[in-house]
């Protein structure tokens, strides 16, 4: 096993190589606007998982996944050549759901803000159902009870 710092450096290098390959050398027409978001390498440096996102529809996402699978061998050989490791890691491409989750959270936050604004707007014209201060206060003649008297 290798240390975590070396695995992280290799993962970063693989991410750079894959992004460069997708931008310049892979000419598959099915490949959409793909962004490599993260890469993780196992502790033995034998397997690498490349996370990516695709800007576009679900059909473009599936076409890009097929294009990445077909170009996996070329990308792996280039990773092995440029990194100089003894065994080129096996590449696995996984769609990264993080941007979709972030977009969903943004939508939820926007909806919550609009509901808060609506409640604040309704609260401006609201009035109390009873008195403005419903808590009982001692009158001027009454003495406050001390802690000894309450027990």
C-alpha positions in Angstrom: 0.0 0.0 0.0 1.1 3.6 -0.7 0.6 6.6 1.4 -2.5 8.8 1.0 -0.5 11.8 -0.3 0.9 9.8 -3.2 -2.6 8.4 -4.1 -4.0 12.0 -4.0 -1.2 13.3 -6.3 -1.8 10.5 -8.7 -5.6 11.2 -8.6 -5.0 14.9 -9.4 -2.7 14.0 -12.2 -5.2 11.5 -13.7 -7.9 14.2 -13.5 -5.7 16.6 -15.5 -4.8 14.0 -18.1 -8.4 12.8 -18.6 -9.7 16.4 -18.8 -7.0 17.3 -21.4 -7.8 14.1 -23.4 -11.5 14.9 -23.5 -10.9 18.4 -24.6 -8.2 17.8 -27.2 -7.8 14.2 -28.4 -11.2 12.4 -28.0 -13.2 13.3 -31.1 -16.3 11.1 -30.5 -19.4 13.0 -31.7 -21.5 11.5 -28.8 -19.3 13.3 -26.3 -21.1 16.3 -24.9 -19.9 19.1 -22.8 -18.2 17.0 -20.1 -16.5 18.4 -17.0 -14.2 16.1 -14.9 -15.1 17.0 -11.3 -13.1 14.6 -9.2 -10.9 11.5 -9.3 -10.3 8.9 -6.6 -7.6 6.3 -6.6 -7.6 3.1 -4.5 -4.8 2.7 -1.9 -3.0 0.1 -4.1 -3.1 2.5 -7.2 -4.8 -0.2 -9.3 -8.2 1.4 -9.8 -9.3 5.0 -10.4 -12.8 6.4 -10.4 -13.3 9.5 -12.5 -16.3 11.6 -11.6 -17.8 13.8 -14.4 -20.8 16.0 -15.2 -22.5 16.6 -18.5 -24.2 19.9 -19.3 -27.3 19.0 -21.2 -30.3 16.7 -21.3 -30.5 13.1 -20.1 -30.0 11.8 -23.6 -26.7 13.8 -23.9 -25.7 12.4 -20.6 -26.2 8.8 -21.7 -24.5 9.5 -25.0 -21.5 11.0 -23.2 -21.4 8.0 -20.9 -21.2 5.7 -23.9 -18.5 7.8 -25.5 -16.4 7.7 -22.3 -16.8 3.9 -22.1 -15.6 3.5 -25.7 -12.6 5.8 -25.1 -11.6 4.2 -21.8 -8.7 2.2 -23.3 -7.1 5.1 -25.1 -7.4 7.3 -22.0 -6.0 4.5 -19.8 -3.0 4.1 -22.0 -2.3 7.8 -22.0 -2.7 7.9 -18.2 -0.1 5.1 -17.9 2.3 6.8 -20.3 2.1 10.3 -18.7 2.1 9.2 -15.0 5.0 6.6 -15.3 3.5 4.2 -12.7 4.2 0.5 -13.1 0.6 -0.5 -13.7 -1.8 2.0 -15.3 -4.9 2.1 -13.1 -8.2 0.7 -14.4 -10.5 3.7 -15.1 -14.1 3.8 -14.1 -16.3 6.7 -15.2 -19.2 7.7 -12.9 -21.6 10.5 -13.3 -21.3 13.0 -10.4 -24.7 13.8 -9.0 -23.3 16.7 -6.9 -24.2 19.6 -9.3 -27.8 18.2 -9.7 -28.1 18.0 -5.9 -26.7 21.5 -5.5 -29.2 22.8 -8.1 -32.1 21.0 -6.2 -30.9 22.6 -2.9 -30.8 26.0 -4.6 -34.4 25.6 -5.8 -35.5 24.5 -2.3 -33.7 27.6 -0.7 -35.4 29.9 -3.3 -38.8 28.4 -2.5 -38.2 28.8 1.3 -37.2 32.4 0.8 -40.3 33.2 -1.2 -42.5 31.5 1.5 -40.6 33.5 4.2 -41.2 36.7 2.3 -44.9 35.9 2.0 -45.2 35.2 5.7 -43.4 38.5 6.5 -45.7 40.4 4.1 -48.8 38.9 5.9 -47.3 39.6 9.3 -47.1 43.3 8.5 -50.8 43.7 8.4 -51.5 41.3 11.3 -52.8 42.3 14.7 -52.8 40.6 18.0 -55.7 38.3 18.9 -55.7 39.5 22.5 -53.6 42.0 24.3 -50.3 43.0 22.9 -48.5 41.7 26.0 -50.3 38.6 27.3 -48.0 38.0 30.3 -49.2 38.9 33.7 -47.2 41.6 35.5 -47.4 42.5 39.1 -49.4 45.5 39.8 -47.9 48.4 41.7 -49.3 47.4 45.1 -48.3 43.7 44.9 -44.9 42.6 46.1 -42.8 40.2 44.1 -42.7 36.8 45.6 -39.2 35.8 46.6 -37.8 32.3 46.1 -38.4 31.4 49.7 -42.1 32.2 49.5 -42.6 30.2 46.3 -41.3 26.9 47.8 
